[in-house]
Amino acid sequence: MENYEKFIGQVFDNRYRIENVIGVGGMAVVFKAVDLLMRRIVAVKILREDISEDEPSVKRFINESRAVAMLSHPNIVNIYDVSVRDDVKYIVMEYIEGITLKSYIQRRQVLSFKEVVGYSIQILKALEHAHQKGIVHRDIKPQNIMLLKNGVIKVMDFGIAKLPNTDTVTMTDKAIGTVYYISPEQASGDPIDARSDLYSLGAMMYEMSTGTLPFDAESPVSVALMQVNDTPAAPREVNSHVPPGLEQIILKAMEKDPAVRYQSASQMLSQLQKLRENPNVVFKPTTSEKFKRFFSKKFKKSKVSRTMFPMIVGIFVSFLIVFAISGLYIFNNVLNSSSQKGYETITVENFVSSRYSDELKDWFEKSNYYTLSEVEYKYDDTVEAGTIISQSPSEGVKKKVLPGKKPCKIKLVISGGEEDLILEDYSIRDYRLVVSELRAVGLKCNIEKQYSDSIEIGYVVSTDPAAGSVLNGGDIVTVRVSRGPADGDIKTPDFVGKSEAETLRKMRDEGLSVGRVSYVRSDKKAGTVVSQSILPDTMVVKKTVIDFSVSGGPNYGVPKGMTDTGTDSGDTTEKETKPPRLPGATDATAAETESEPEPTEPEPTLPDTVEEPSTEPVPPDTTEAPSTEPEPTPPDDTEAPSTEPEQTAPETTGEVANDFEG
């Protein structure tokens, strides 16, 4: 984990408390953190120390914050804050629980039609918003697309985006990241615009629909050249289940000439929405599209000579070639007819399933009838290593040979046994996804949980064997999963029946956090805990939030002057008591009880057993004066006030109030 742990527990700018590492990239480390001011979980992206003095890297880091600060869209990750200091440079972003679209594609291989169209539409909406602001992303790829559990897409990493009226970051190897999705104009260094993002999206849609990249080669340079010069195979040739309309959209987005592509994200979005409504739709090219495509191809062809001389030269050269081939054929026939003596016809033997041993090699070397022309090794977990899988020519084929001079050439394919697997680095990844990937490649898994102060609970700390180890199918990999800090395991106490003061002390002693506190009518003594959101004896970690329901007494929620059966007791004074909030609550206030709620409002859930209302007087020092002013709009986590005249719920006892104050 290098030197990342030193940030754990630190509070940046008296506001952001760093919790644990959730991702490590080539330029930055991403931490889960708590915004102490806004009381929310955030992601803090810190520029790595080894490149914090590198000017282009810092410029890209700042560029990302500037780009996203100009945008506000549900499909673009939000940025809340930016800090660029000498000692640390960080961006505070929206915390997203999900996986990258690349990881999802690798797991699923080929996505369904509904997924391809749905995800692409969301990405296009984000691009449409960015393009309207004059921002070109320039690095659209599935690694920069987050997929949430509810299917929502979030576009992120605007580090190399082209901003309006500014000098943009240069596209270096680090900035590009991968050449599998860049447009031809990006690969060749030509000017780019919003249509470059549409090409990249087309390449992504190609991969989602077929499970393969449109262009692949051994080196990034080769892939870049293919982006400029080659045409990808039609998606329906790779996956016949791709609808014709979807294939049309993909290929149009991936046109080499930007003038022939979609001219805007809105235009591409319109066709995708039509396709979603009718998967069988086939789009007819417009007259302007035909015109652009014709001239795009026309100008790429070399000019045809207007003279007849090249044609005459071509005919003459063709005649010479035909004459030479005919003469060679006649000469060979004459030569062969004079040298047929000594040739024999043999039937090729079977070598399949034999062991490719030194003895067999010697046999071929001494044979007058056979010679090894090629030996190829191929991994096959069903055939023992060193066994011949196939041969060419096959057994039984007739071959004419000249013993000792022109033997039959044999090609053998030898089993290499099970393929060696190189274990990847799975650290700081959800262990469930890691186990799924390991099993998919034929490895077995053991899960071990261990304490970690820096890795989030449920994420991989390390593996045994370590990353980079060579394994065989069926080998066992031990996945070590974080269970949080060493002092983090806590057995949840049983708080039911205890007073608020006792509960609060116990929660603080155990390092737990109080969540939402709801007050209910109960026959239990006011201020007694009725229920808790996490069952007793459940193992949790420190700072786990527990919600409580607390008794407000048997008359809690009954209008003043009324019994719980609705009988008027003669006292019509309208007063309201709002239960105080339990100290340490982090998420919500105690629930308010409204008298005579409107029919449209949900009624509070009451216990089955209700005692008679208490006749004890309510202490005047805890009673709020009745207000003649209209009620203010309550916050989101309380019920809306009734429009009917309010009646006051009975007061909680002074003992309850004091316990709440802790």
N, C-alpha and C positions, 0 to 999 in steps of 0.2 A: 504493500500500500504506500510505498515510498514515504513521503513526508506529509501526507494529507491529514493524519490524525491530530496534528497540532491545532487544526482549526476546530475540532470537535469540542463543543462546550463554550467556544468563544461567542461573544455578543458583538456584532458589528454595528458601529454607530449607535450604541445603546438601544438597538431595536431588533436586530435579527440574530436569534440564538441558533447556532449551527448544531444540528442533531447528528447526522450521519451521511456517509457517501452513498449516492444513488447512481452515479455514472462517471466514467472517465473517458475523455476524448483526446484527440490529438493536440488540442489547444487549451482545453479547460477541464476543470473538475466540477461536477454538479453535486451539491449537497441538499439534503432535505433540511429545512430550517423552520423556525417559528417566528412570525412577525408579532412581537410582543405588543405593539401599538394597536394593530388591527385585529389581533387574536385570530390569526389564520395560518395555515400551513403554506409555505412558499418554497420555491426552488431557488437556490443561490448558485449562480454560475461564476466560478472564480478562475481567472486566467492563471494558467500554470506558471510556476516561478521560473522554470527554465526558459520560457519564452517571453516573460513579462517585460524584458528590456528590448525585445525585437520590435522595431517600429512598425513594420507591416502587420504583425500579429496584433499589436495594440490598436492599430488603425481599424483592422477588421472587427475587433472586439467592440470598439466604439461605434463602428458603422452599423453593427447589428442593433444596438440599442436605439440609435437614431432612426433606423428604418422602421422598427416595430413601434416606436413611439408615435409615428405618423399614422399608424393603422389602428383600427378598432373593429374587429370582426370576430364572430363566434368560432370561425374556423382558423383563426390565427392565434398563436400563443401570446398571452398578454405579458407586458413588461411593466413592473410596478416602480422600480427604482434602479438607479445606476450610480456607481461610485468608482472614480478613477483616481486613486491615490498612489503615492510612490511605493508604499509597502504592500498594498493589495488592490486589485482591480476586480470588481464584481458587478454582476447584473442580477437583480431580484426579479424572478419571473413567476408566472402562474405555475402552481404545482399540479402536474398531470399524472394520473395513475393509468398507465397503459403500456403498450409496446410499440415499437416502430413498425411501420407497414412492411419494411424489409423482413423483419423477423416473422411476421404473419405470413408473408408470401413463402418464405423458406419452409415454414411448417405445413402450409396447405398446398404448395406447389402451384396448382391451378385454382384460381378463385371462381366463384359462380358468377353468372351474368349479372345477377342482382347486386353482388358485392362490387364488381368492377364498375358498373354504372353509378351506383350509390356513392362510392368513395371518390370517383372522378368528378362527379357533380359538386361535391363539397370542396374539393381542391380547386375546381374552376371558380367557385364562388369566392374563395379566398384570393385567387389570382386576379379575378375581375376587380375586387376591391383594391388590391395593391396597384394594379395597372392604372386604375382611375386616379390614384394618388401620384402617378409617375414613377412608381417603384417596380423594377424588374428583378425578380428573385435571383436568377442566373444559376441556381444550384438545386433545382427541383429533382429530387430522387427519393425513393422510398425510405432511405435512412433518415431523411429530414421530415418525414410525415409520421405523426403520432396517432395511434388508433386507440381510442378509449374503449372501456368495456361496453358502453352503450352504443358503440358504432359511430360515434362522432369523430371526425377527423380534425387534427390540429396541425397546421403548417408552421414549421419553426426554422431556425438557423438562417437569418437574413444577413449573415456575416459578410457575404460578397455581393450583396444586392447592389444594383445600380440605382442611385438616388437621383432625383431631379435636380439639375443645376449644381452638381457637386462633382468633385474628383472622386471616382469610385476606386475600390480596392482592386489591385491587379490580380488577374486569375493565375495564381501560381499552382504548382502541383498539389500543395497542401490545400489550397483553396478549392480546387476542383474536386478533390477527394476521389472521384471516379469518373471515367470518361464514357461509361456505358449509357449515359442519359443526356450528354451534352449535344447541342445542336451543331450542324455542320459549320455554321458561321462562327460559333465559339471555338470549335476545333481548329479552324483555319485562321483565326485571329481577325475576322471581319467584324464590322460594327453589328451590334445586337440590339434588339428591342423586345417588346412583349411577346412577339411570335416565337422567340427562342424558348420561353417558358412552355409554350404550347407544344413544341417539338419534344421537350423533355417529358411532359405529361403523356404524350403519345407513346414514347418509349416505355414509360411505366405501365400504361394500359396494355401494351404488347406483352410485357412480362406477366402481368396479372392474368391475362387471358390465356396465355399459352404455357406458362411455367418456364419459359426460356427467355433469355435476353435477345433483342433483335440483332445485335452484333457481339461476337465474342472471339477473342484471340489470346495468344500467349502474352502479349505485351500491350500496355496502354497506348503506345504509339500506333500499333497495328489497328486497335479498335478505333482510334481517332480518325485514321485514314479511311476505315470502312464507313464511319459516320459521314464522311465527306463524299465518298465515291460510290459506295455500294447501295443496293436496294435490298431491304430485308425480305425474307420469305413471307408470303402472305400468311396472316394469322390462321386462316382456315386450312392451310396446308399443314400447319403444325398441330392444330386442334380443330377437328372438323365440327365441333359443337359451338364454335364461335358464330354468332348470328352475322349474316351478310352486312347488316347496317352497322354493327359494331366494328367489323373489319374496315368498312369504308371510313369511319371516323378516325380510326387508328392510323390508317395509311395516309389520309389527308393531313392529319396533324404532323406526320413524319415526312412530309414532302421536303426534298432538299432545298428547293427554292422558296424562301419565305413568302414570295408573292402568290404562290399557289396554295399555301397553307390557309388555315383559318386566320382571319385578319384580326380577330379579337377573341378574348375569353368568352364574351357574351355570345358570339356567333357559334362557337363550339358548344357552349352550354345549352343553347337553344336546340341543337340537333340531338344532344344527349338526352334532354328531357323528352323530346319526341320519341326517341328510341325506348326510353323507360316506359312510356305509355303504350307503345306498340313494338315489341321486340322483333316483329317480322317486317318492319318498315325497311324499304330500300330507297336510298336518297338518289335523286337524279341530278347530275351535275348541271349547273346553270351555264348559260351561254358565255358569260364572262369567265367562268372557271375553265371551260374548254379552250377559250382564247388564250388565257394565261398559260395553261399547260402546254398548248401547242407551241407558243413562242418560246417558252422556257426550254423545251427540248430542241426547238429549231436552231436557237442560237448556240447550243452546245455542240452541234454537228459541224464538222469541218466543211468548208466551202467546196463545191464540186467544180472542177475545171470546165471552162467553156470550150476548149479545143478538143479535137478528136485524137490528138497524138497519144494521150495516156491510154485511150481505149485500144488503139492499134498495138501499142507496146504490150498491153496486157494479153491480147490475143496471141501475139507472137511468143511470149514467154510461156503461156499455157500450152501451146503447140510443142515447144521444146521439152517441157516437163513430161507430156504424154509420150513423146517419142523416146525419151530416156528411160521411162518406166517400162515401156513395151520391150525395148532392147534388153534391159536387165532381166526381165521375166523370161525372154527367149533364151538368153545366155545361161540362166540358172537351170532351166529345164534340160538344156543340152548337157550341162555339167553334171546334173543329178542322174541323168539317164546313164552316164558313163561310170558313175560311182555307186550304183545301187548294190553292188556285190558286197557282202559282208554284213549287211543290215539284218536285224532280227526284230520280230514283233513280239513284245512281252505283255503280260497282264500284270498291272501294278498290284503289288502285295499290300496287305493290311498292316499298318503300323499303329493304329489307334488302340489305346488302352495299354500299350507297351510302356515300359519304363525307359525314359531317355537317359541311358547310362553310358559309361565309358566304353562298355562292350559294344553297344549299338553304334556309337561314334566310330569305333574301329572298323566295324562291319561295313559302314558306308564308305570309309576311306579305302578299303580293300576291294569293294565291289566293282565289277566291270559293267554292271547294269544300272546302278543307282548312284546318285551323288546328292548331297544336301545343298540345296540352293539358299535356303533361309530357315532360321529357327526363331520363332516368336514366342514370348512368354505372356501368359494371360492369367489374371487372378480368377480363381473359380473355387468357391468354398465347398462345392459338391464333389470335386475331383482332387485326389491326393497330389500334393506338390511333386513335380517330376514325371507325371504321367502324361502321355501324349493325348491331347483332346481331339485334334483333327489333323488331316493331311491333305495336301493338294499336289498332284491329282489324286482323286479318291481311289479306293480299292476297286479293282475290276476294270479300270480304264485300259484300253489298248494303246501301247506306245511303241513306235519304231525307234530302235536304238542301234548304235554301232559299238559293240562291246569294247570297253577299254578306251574309246575315243569320244563317243557321243552318248553318254549314259542318260538315263531318265532323271530329270531334276525333280527333287522332292522338297516341298515346304512343310515343316512340322510346326504345330502350335502346341506348346507345352504348358501344363497347369502350373501356376505359381502358388497354388494353395489359396488360403484365405488372405485377403488384402490387409496389409498393415494399416492401422488407423492411427493418425496423429491426434492426440487429445488437445482440444482447443482450450483457451483460457476462459473459463466460465465464471470468474469471480465477479461479484456485484451484479448478479442476475437472479431473477426469480427462480428459486430452486425447482419449482414445478415445471417450468419451461425447459430447464436444463435436463431434468430427468427424462422428459419426453423426447428431447433431441438425442440423448445418449441411447435410449432404447430403440429409437428409430434406425440407428446405425449398427444395431446388433450388440450393444454393450449392456451389461447388467449393472444395477445401481444399489448401493447401500447408503442410507441416510444417517448421518451423525450430526447431532446438534451441539453447538459449542458457543461459549460466551464471546461476544465481540463488542468493544466499546465504540467502534466506528462503522460497522456494517449493519444496515437495517435488518430488523427481524424478518426471517423468511428468505433472505438473499444469501447467495453462495459466498462463503469465506475462502475456501480453497478446495482442491480435489486431491485424491490420492489414488493413483499416481498423479504427479504434478502435470501442469500444462506443458505440452510439447513431447510427452512420453509416447512411445510407439506401442500400440495395443493390437490385439487380434479380436475378431468377433467372438463374443461370449465372455470376454474378460470382465472382471468386476471393478467398477470405479466407485470409490467412497466419496460421496458429496458431503462436505462439511457445511452446515447451514447455521447462520447466525440466530441465536436465541436472545440477543440483546446483551446489555452489560452484565458483568458477573454478579452484581448485586441486584439484578433486575427481577428474578423470580419471586413472586409474592403469592401466597395462598389467600384468596379473597376472604376476609372475615364475614361473619354473619352479623349484619347490623339490624335486622328486623327485631323490634321490641326495645331497642336502645333509644336513649334520648338523643336529641340533636347535638348537644354539647359533647356527649360521649362519642358519638359517631364522628364528629368533626375532629376530635383529638386523635381518634384511632386512624382516621384517614391521613392526617398529617404525619403521624408516627410511621405509617407504612409507606409513605411517599406516593399516595394515590390522589387523584384529582376529583373534585366534586363537579358533576355535570349539571343537568337540569333537575330542579327540585319542584315537585308538584304537591300541592296541599289538597287533601281530600277529606271528606266527611267520614268519620270512623268512630266506632265505639271505644277505640283505644284512647288513652290519655293524650291530650293535645301536646304536640311536639315529639311524639313517638314515631319512629321509622316504621312504616307499614310494609314497604317492599323495596327491593333494589334491583337494578337492571342486570347485574352479573351475579349469578348464583354463588352462594358460599362454597368455599374450598376450590373454586376455579383458579387455576394457575394463571397469573397475569404478570405484566412487567410494570416497573415504576411509571408513574404519570398516567396510568390507565384511568380513563374517565368513567365514573359510575353515577348513574342517575338514581334519584330517590323519590319515593312517594311518602309524604309525612302526614300524620293525622293532624287535622285542625280542630278535632273535637267532634262530638256528636251533632252540634248545631252549626258546624261550619258550612257555609253556603246557603243557610236558611235565612230568608229576609227578616230583618229586625221587626219584631212585633208579630211575627207569624211563627207557628209551630211547623215542624217538618211535615205535617199533614195539611198545612194550608190554613189553619184556624187563626183568625185575627185575635191577637192578644191585647189590642187596644193601643199599643205603642206604635205610632206611625212615623217616628223620627227617622229620616233618611240619612244614614251614615255608611261609610265604606271603610273597610279595613283591608289593606293590601299586605299580605304576608311578607315580612322582610326576606331578603335574599341570603341564602346560606353563604358565609364567607368562604372564599376559595372557589366558588362556582366559576366555570370557565366558558360555559357555552350558552346558558339560557337563564332567564330569571324564573322565579317561582311562578307557578300558574295562578292567574287571577280568577276568582270566582265571580261571575256576573249574576245579578238577580234578574229574573224574567227575561232571558235572552230571546232575541228574535227567532222565529221559526227556522230561518235559514242558517242559523249558527249551530254548530255541533254542541250537544249537551255534554257536560262533564260526566264521566263514568263514576257512579257512586257505589259504595259497598252494598252488599245484599242486606246486611243488618244495620238498621238505623235506630238509635235510641231516642228517647224523648228529649226535646231541647232543654238546655239548662236554664234555670230561673235566676242564676246568679247575675248580679249587675255587671255591666261591662266597665272596666276602669276608665274613667274619663280622660286620664292623662295619655292614653294610647289611641284615643278616638279622634279621627280627622273631622274637622268641621265640615258640615254640608256645604257644597259649592253651588252657587246659582249660575256660574259660568258654564258654557258648553264644554264637554269633555274634549281634550286634545286627541288627535289621531294616535292610537297606540302604536308601538313598534311592531315589526313583522312577527315577533314570536309571542304576541299576546292576542287574545280575541278582540274583535272589533266591539266597541261599546254599543250597547242597545240604544235604540232611538226612543224607547219607552221610558217613563220615569223610573229612575233607579231606586232600589231599596237596598239598605245596607246589610251586608252579611255580618253576623255576630263577630265580635272581636276575639282574636286569639288571646290567650292569657299572657300576663306579663312574663311568666316563666318561659313560654315559647319564644317570645321576642328576645329575651336575654340570651337564650341558647343560640338563637340564630346569630346574634352578634358575636358569639364565640368568646 
